[in-house]
């Protein structure tokens, strides 16, 4: 039985490594910084967005933007609920939801003397 112990130990170490590697790669995929948001084919460039700035630096609760998620630990992307071209179930189109959510928050932040872009080219940079 002594000869099999190192094999089981090696199996455990390799399994733990693979499990951790999978979880780390999955986490990195979910938190890619910066994120590019927008509707392809739009008139303006896509928006570069940083979750890190909004959640860590500005301390904005994830539920503010991910307002309909059933599980706050597994937030869904905007397009999961907001359609791109045709209104469905009275949900605003993604473009309208982005503009309402982002611009409203940026203007409110500006009133509190926290800088944030409020004009089109502030977010839609070339």
N, CA, C and O of each residue as an XYZ file, in Angstrom:
504
protein
N       0.807     -1.189      0.000
C       0.000      0.000      0.000
C       0.862      1.270      0.000
O       0.419      2.327     -0.449
N       2.076      1.157      0.499
C       2.949      2.331      0.551
C       3.285      2.839     -0.841
O       3.417      4.049     -1.023
N       3.428      1.983     -1.809
C       3.791      2.387     -3.151
C       2.694      3.156     -3.865
O       2.995      3.924     -4.778
N       1.439      2.984     -3.487
C       0.312      3.658     -4.151
C       0.050      5.055     -3.591
O      -0.603      5.869     -4.244
N       0.548      5.336     -2.402
C       0.305      6.641     -1.787
C       0.769      7.804     -2.655
O      -0.003      8.742     -2.851
N       1.982      7.791     -3.183
C       2.422      8.904     -4.032
C       1.564      9.053     -5.299
O       1.380     10.174     -5.774
N       1.043      7.971     -5.851
C       0.197      8.058     -7.042
C      -1.097      8.801     -6.702
O      -1.536      9.668     -7.458
N      -1.710      8.457     -5.556
C      -2.931      9.155     -5.149
C      -2.639     10.621     -4.856
O      -3.431     11.496     -5.207
N      -1.523     10.886     -4.225
C      -1.131     12.259     -3.921
C      -0.929     13.048     -5.212
O      -1.399     14.178     -5.345
N      -0.229     12.440     -6.151
C      -0.007     13.097     -7.434
C      -1.331     13.353     -8.155
O      -1.535     14.431     -8.713
N      -2.227     12.371     -8.144
C      -3.550     12.528     -8.753
C      -4.299     13.696     -8.106
O      -4.903     14.512     -8.802
N      -4.258     13.773     -6.769
C      -4.935     14.852     -6.047
C      -4.359     16.217     -6.426
O      -5.103     17.166     -6.671
N      -3.041     16.306     -6.471
C      -2.384     17.580     -6.806
C      -2.736     18.019     -8.227
O      -3.044     19.189     -8.459
N      -2.692     17.097     -9.161
C      -3.029     17.435    -10.552
C      -4.493     17.840    -10.661
O      -4.817     18.806    -11.352
N      -5.379     17.114     -9.987
C      -6.809     17.444    -10.020
C      -7.062     18.829     -9.435
O      -7.816     19.620    -10.003
N      -6.433     19.119     -8.301
C      -6.598     20.431     -7.667
C      -6.081     21.536     -8.583
O      -6.718     22.581     -8.716
N      -4.936     21.311     -9.210
C      -4.369     22.298    -10.126
C      -5.311     22.573    -11.298
O      -5.560     23.727    -11.647
N      -5.830     21.508    -11.900
C      -6.730     21.679    -13.045
C      -8.010     22.401    -12.642
O      -8.500     23.263    -13.372
N      -8.543     22.049    -11.487
C      -9.758     22.699    -11.005
C      -9.512     24.184    -10.768
O     -10.318     25.021    -11.174
N      -8.412     24.509    -10.121
C      -8.081     25.921     -9.870
C      -7.824     26.666    -11.175
O      -8.263     27.805    -11.335
N      -7.127     26.041    -12.094
C      -6.845     26.681    -13.385
C      -8.127     26.969    -14.132
O      -8.279     28.041    -14.717
N      -9.054     26.021    -14.119
C     -10.343     26.221    -14.794
C     -11.094     27.377    -14.162
O     -11.617     28.239    -14.869
N     -11.154     27.406    -12.826
C     -11.879     28.477    -12.142
C     -11.241     29.831    -12.388
O     -11.952     30.816    -12.587
N      -9.907     29.904    -12.380
C      -9.232     31.171    -12.628
C      -9.457     31.649    -14.059
O      -9.701     32.835    -14.284
N      -9.377     30.743    -15.022
C      -9.580     31.166    -16.403
C     -11.009     31.602    -16.623
O     -11.257     32.535    -17.386
N     -11.963     30.944    -15.968
C     -13.364     31.340    -16.088
C     -13.575     32.716    -15.470
O     -14.264     33.558    -16.046
N     -12.983     32.951    -14.296
C     -13.119     34.243    -13.634
C     -12.490     35.343    -14.476
O     -13.048     36.435    -14.587
N     -11.332     35.065    -15.072
C     -10.688     36.074    -15.897
C     -11.529     36.382    -17.128
O     -11.590     37.530    -17.568
N     -12.176     35.364    -17.685
C     -13.007     35.584    -18.854
C     -14.189     36.479    -18.518
O     -14.583     37.315    -19.331
N     -14.756     36.313    -17.330
C     -15.923     37.092    -16.932
C     -15.577     38.534    -16.604
O     -16.426     39.415    -16.739
N     -14.338     38.796    -16.174
C     -13.988     40.137    -15.724
C     -12.970     40.806    -16.644
O     -12.129     41.580    -16.186
N     -13.044     40.515    -17.916
C     -12.130     41.121    -18.862
C     -12.242     42.642    -18.773
O     -13.338     43.200    -18.824
N     -11.123     43.285    -18.644
C     -11.078     44.740    -18.556
C     -10.260     45.291    -19.700
O      -9.236     44.696    -20.036
N     -10.637     46.363    -20.302
C     -11.976     46.935    -20.234
C     -12.938     46.155    -21.130
O     -12.525     45.401    -22.011
N     -14.188     46.353    -20.886
C     -15.247     45.692    -21.636
C     -15.693     46.640    -22.749
O     -15.752     47.852    -22.545
N     -16.002     46.104    -23.898
C     -16.514     46.920    -24.996
C     -18.014     46.693    -25.079
O     -18.476     45.560    -25.217
N     -18.770     47.783    -24.994
C     -20.226     47.709    -25.005
C     -20.764     48.500    -26.183
O     -20.234     49.557    -26.527
N     -21.797     47.994    -26.787
C     -22.457     48.732    -27.850
C     -23.116     47.809    -28.841
O     -23.003     46.585    -28.774
N     -23.793     48.429    -29.742
C     -24.501     47.707    -30.785
C     -23.689     47.841    -32.058
O     -23.495     48.942    -32.573
N     -23.218     46.708    -32.560
C     -22.436     46.724    -33.801
C     -23.251     47.379    -34.911
O     -24.462     47.181    -35.008
N     -22.579     48.152    -35.735
C     -23.251     48.816    -36.846
C     -23.852     50.162    -36.475
O     -24.504     50.801    -37.301
N     -23.636     50.595    -35.240
C     -24.145     51.887    -34.812
C     -23.358     53.018    -35.466
O     -22.291     52.799    -36.040
N     -23.896     54.217    -35.370
C     -23.250     55.372    -35.992
C     -21.984     55.789    -35.241
O     -21.046     56.303    -35.850
N     -21.950     55.573    -33.932
C     -20.816     55.987    -33.114
C     -19.975     54.780    -32.714
O     -20.464     53.651    -32.731
N     -18.707     55.014    -32.352
C     -17.852     53.896    -31.920
C     -18.410     53.206    -30.672
O     -19.179     53.795    -29.913
N     -18.011     51.952    -30.477
C     -18.416     51.221    -29.282
C     -17.825     51.894    -28.049
O     -16.849     52.638    -28.144
N     -18.421     51.629    -26.903
C     -18.002     52.242    -25.644
C     -17.064     51.301    -24.901
O     -17.333     50.106    -24.779
N     -15.964     51.849    -24.407
C     -15.053     51.091    -23.560
C     -15.486     51.330    -22.120
O     -15.546     52.470    -21.657
N     -15.786     50.241    -21.418
C     -16.351     50.330    -20.070
C     -15.494     49.529    -19.094
O     -15.053     48.424    -19.409
N     -15.264     50.087    -17.919
C     -14.477     49.395    -16.889
C     -15.348     49.086    -15.671
O     -15.786     49.986    -14.955
N     -15.588     47.787    -15.456
C     -16.295     47.381    -14.239
C     -15.478     47.784    -13.013
O     -16.031     48.213    -12.001
N     -14.170     47.644    -13.113
C     -13.281     47.915    -11.980
C     -13.441     49.362    -11.491
O     -13.549     49.603    -10.289
N     -13.455     50.307    -12.411
C     -13.614     51.716    -12.020
C     -14.973     51.932    -11.372
O     -15.075     52.589    -10.336
N     -16.010     51.383    -11.980
C     -17.363     51.621    -11.480
C     -17.642     50.917    -10.150
O     -18.309     51.483     -9.284
N     -17.142     49.695     -9.979
C     -17.453     48.953     -8.751
C     -16.443     49.184     -7.628
O     -16.832     49.338     -6.470
N     -15.157     49.209     -7.958
C     -14.143     49.342     -6.910
C     -13.841     50.797     -6.565
O     -13.823     51.168     -5.392
N     -13.608     51.612     -7.576
C     -13.238     53.007     -7.325
C     -14.458     53.850     -6.922
O     -14.411     54.595     -5.944
N     -15.538     53.722     -7.683
C     -16.724     54.542     -7.422
C     -17.722     53.879     -6.474
O     -18.682     54.513     -6.035
N     -17.492     52.599     -6.159
C     -18.331     51.850     -5.206
C     -19.798     51.767     -5.627
O     -20.693     51.851     -4.786
N     -20.040     51.603     -6.912
C     -21.403     51.459     -7.419
C     -21.815     50.000     -7.269
O     -21.099     49.094     -7.695
N     -22.965     49.787     -6.667
C     -23.485     48.429     -6.462
C     -23.841     47.813     -7.811
O     -24.478     48.457     -8.644
N     -23.434     46.581     -8.021
C     -23.693     45.877     -9.285
C     -25.181     45.857     -9.636
O     -25.547     45.908    -10.810
N     -26.035     45.782     -8.613
C     -27.483     45.692     -8.828
C     -28.062     46.955     -9.470
O     -29.180     46.923     -9.982
N     -27.330     48.046     -9.450
C     -27.815     49.269    -10.094
C     -27.965     49.026    -11.589
O     -29.011     49.337    -12.160
N     -26.959     48.486    -12.219
C     -27.018     48.219    -13.660
C     -27.619     46.846    -13.952
O     -28.412     46.692    -14.881
N     -27.242     45.868    -13.164
C     -27.758     44.509    -13.345
C     -29.021     44.368    -12.492
O     -29.101     43.509    -11.614
N     -29.988     45.213    -12.763
C     -31.145     45.392    -11.897
C     -32.167     44.265    -11.922
O     -33.003     44.197    -11.021
N     -32.140     43.395    -12.891
C     -33.128     42.309    -12.979
C     -32.514     40.926    -12.783
O     -33.202     39.918    -12.948
N     -31.245     40.864    -12.437
C     -30.601     39.560    -12.281
C     -31.173     38.807    -11.094
O     -31.367     39.366    -10.015
N     -31.438     37.536    -11.312
C     -31.962     36.692    -10.248
C     -30.878     36.338     -9.238
O     -31.153     36.222     -8.044
N     -29.647     36.165     -9.714
C     -28.534     35.815     -8.847
C     -27.458     36.886     -8.963
O     -26.750     36.933     -9.970
N     -27.316     37.751     -7.953
C     -26.339     38.843     -8.032
C     -24.893     38.361     -8.150
O     -24.025     39.124     -8.575
N     -24.620     37.107     -7.780
C     -23.263     36.584     -7.898
C     -22.953     36.148     -9.319
O     -21.790     35.937     -9.663
N     -23.978     36.009    -10.147
C     -23.812     35.609    -11.549
C     -24.535     36.612    -12.450
O     -25.531     36.260    -13.082
N     -24.048     37.856    -12.518
C     -24.749     38.858    -13.319
C     -24.737     38.523    -14.807
O     -23.750     38.013    -15.336
N     -25.838     38.817    -15.460
C     -25.973     38.587    -16.892
C     -25.608     39.868    -17.642
O     -25.643     40.960    -17.075
N     -25.264     39.727    -18.896
C     -24.979     40.885    -19.731
C     -26.278     41.607    -20.090
O     -27.365     41.041    -19.985
N     -26.151     42.829    -20.501
C     -27.312     43.666    -20.822
C     -28.193     43.060    -21.923
O     -29.420     43.149    -21.874
N     -27.538     42.442    -22.916
C     -28.281     41.918    -24.057
C     -29.115     40.693    -23.701
O     -29.948     40.262    -24.497
N     -28.904     40.136    -22.528
C     -29.706     38.996    -22.084
C     -31.165     39.430    -21.918
O     -32.081     38.656    -22.193
N     -31.371     40.653    -21.472
C     -32.733     41.170    -21.263
C     -33.139     42.232    -22.288
O     -34.299     42.314    -22.691
N     -32.160     43.043    -22.699
C     -32.472     44.155    -23.595
C     -32.168     43.773    -25.046
O     -31.016     43.532    -25.407
N     -33.218     43.723    -25.869
C     -33.013     43.356    -27.281
C     -32.293     44.453    -28.052
O     -32.255     45.610    -27.631
N     -31.727     44.068    -29.183
C     -30.954     45.009    -29.991
C     -31.837     45.755    -30.988
O     -31.701     46.970    -31.133
N     -32.735     45.058    -31.674
C     -33.490     45.700    -32.751
C     -34.981     45.862    -32.506
O     -35.557     46.882    -32.884
N     -35.619     44.876    -31.880
C     -37.072     44.910    -31.748
C     -37.480     44.793    -30.290
O     -37.005     43.912    -29.573
N     -38.358     45.681    -29.854
C     -38.832     45.663    -28.474
C     -39.554     44.346    -28.217
O     -40.371     43.896    -29.020
N     -39.232     43.741    -27.082
C     -39.855     42.473    -26.698
C     -40.231     42.565    -25.223
O     -39.417     42.982    -24.398
N     -41.456     42.179    -24.888
C     -41.933     42.177    -23.501
C     -41.803     43.550    -22.836
O     -41.531     43.636    -21.639
N     -41.991     44.594    -23.590
C     -41.902     45.978    -23.096
C     -40.546     46.338    -22.492
O     -40.450     47.271    -21.696
N     -39.522     45.618    -22.860
C     -38.171     45.945    -22.383
C     -37.550     46.927    -23.358
O     -37.641     46.736    -24.570
N     -36.918     47.979    -22.846
C     -36.299     48.944    -23.759
C     -35.174     48.301    -24.564
O     -34.503     47.379    -24.101
N     -34.989     48.802    -25.758
C     -33.875     48.350    -26.582
C     -32.571     48.617    -25.827
O     -32.494     49.533    -25.008
N     -31.570     47.823    -26.107
C     -30.283     47.955    -25.423
C     -29.743     49.379    -25.516
O     -29.295     49.943    -24.518
N     -29.787     49.959    -26.714
C     -29.257     51.316    -26.901
C     -29.960     52.305    -25.978
O     -29.312     53.147    -25.357
N     -31.276     52.204    -25.887
C     -32.031     53.133    -25.041
C     -31.734     52.886    -23.559
O     -31.619     53.829    -22.776
N     -31.611     51.618    -23.185
C     -31.312     51.281    -21.788
C     -29.934     51.808    -21.395
O     -29.767     52.372    -20.314
N     -28.941     51.622    -22.278
C     -27.597     52.129    -22.005
C     -27.630     53.635    -21.808
O     -27.114     54.161    -20.822
N     -28.246     54.318    -22.764
C     -28.254     55.777    -22.689
C     -28.967     56.266    -21.444
O     -28.470     57.163    -20.763
N     -30.117     55.699    -21.132
C     -30.856     56.150    -19.960
C     -30.060     55.874    -18.685
O     -29.900     56.758    -17.844
N     -29.570     54.663    -18.550
C     -28.850     54.272    -17.334
C     -27.548     55.057    -17.189
O     -27.303     55.662    -16.145
N     -26.730     55.052    -18.207
C     -25.390     55.641    -18.121
C     -25.429     57.165    -18.033
O     -24.809     57.752    -17.147
N     -26.143     57.793    -18.932
C     -26.165     59.260    -18.952
C     -26.811     59.813    -17.690
O     -26.334     60.804    -17.136
N     -27.893     59.185    -17.228
C     -28.548     59.643    -15.999
C     -27.576     59.567    -14.827
O     -27.453     60.517    -14.053
N     -26.889     58.438    -14.700
C     -25.933     58.265    -13.602
C     -24.772     59.256    -13.718
O     -24.350     59.838    -12.719
N     -24.259     59.447    -14.926
C     -23.146     60.376    -15.109
C     -23.553     61.801    -14.769
O     -22.770     62.538    -14.170
N     -24.754     62.198    -15.138
C     -25.213     63.555    -14.810
C     -25.414     63.711    -13.308
O     -25.076     64.751    -12.744
N     -25.959     62.693    -12.658
C     -26.128     62.744    -11.201
C     -24.761     62.802    -10.509
O     -24.595     63.509     -9.515
N     -23.799     62.068    -11.032
C     -22.448     62.069    -10.460
C     -21.789     63.424    -10.629
O     -21.109     63.908     -9.724
N     -21.988     64.032    -11.778
C     -21.430     65.359    -12.047
C     -21.972     66.375    -11.055
O     -21.244     67.258    -10.602
N     -23.256     66.250    -10.716
C     -23.854     67.147     -9.734
C     -23.215     66.972     -8.360
O     -23.227     67.894     -7.544
N     -22.657     65.783     -8.102
C     -21.960     65.498     -6.832
C     -20.460     65.749     -6.966
O     -19.676     65.377     -6.092
N     -20.074     66.384     -8.069
C     -18.678     66.715     -8.375
C     -17.802     65.475     -8.585
O     -16.617     65.476     -8.252
N     -18.400     64.426     -9.138
C     -17.665     63.231     -9.554
C     -17.675     63.249    -11.070
O     -18.740     63.244    -11.686
N     -16.501     63.270    -11.672
C     -16.456     63.414    -13.119
C     -16.888     62.137    -13.813
O     -16.579     61.027    -13.379
N     -17.595     62.326    -14.881
C     -18.047     61.235    -15.738
C     -18.541     61.865    -17.018
O     -19.145     62.937    -16.978
N     -18.305     61.235    -18.145
C     -18.713     61.837    -19.411
C     -20.234     61.970    -19.524
O     -20.980     61.064    -19.152
N     -20.671     63.106    -20.038
C     -22.113     63.330    -20.235
C     -22.438     63.639    -21.700
O     -23.608     63.765    -22.061
N     -21.432     63.760    -22.523
C     -21.639     64.012    -23.949
C     -21.301     62.745    -24.737
O     -20.555     61.891    -24.258
N     -21.841     62.633    -25.920
C     -21.687     61.426    -26.737
C     -20.223     61.003    -26.877
O     -19.883     59.846    -26.633
N     -19.363     61.937    -27.269
C     -17.965     61.565    -27.533
C     -17.164     61.311    -26.250
O     -16.001     60.916    -26.325
N     -17.758     61.526    -25.095
C     -17.103     61.193    -23.840
C     -17.040     59.688    -23.617
O     -16.090     59.183    -23.020
N     -18.046     58.978    -24.095
C     -18.084     57.509    -23.983
C     -17.753     56.845    -25.316
O     -17.046     55.839    -25.366
N     -18.274     57.425    -26.392
C     -18.054     56.871    -27.742
C     -16.800     57.507    -28.329
O     -16.882     58.426    -29.143
N     -15.646     57.012    -27.910
C     -14.371     57.562    -28.380
C     -13.877     56.806    -29.591
O     -14.051     55.593    -29.705
N     -13.257     57.544    -30.495
C     -12.709     56.924    -31.712
C     -11.387     56.265    -31.426
O     -10.775     55.692    -32.327
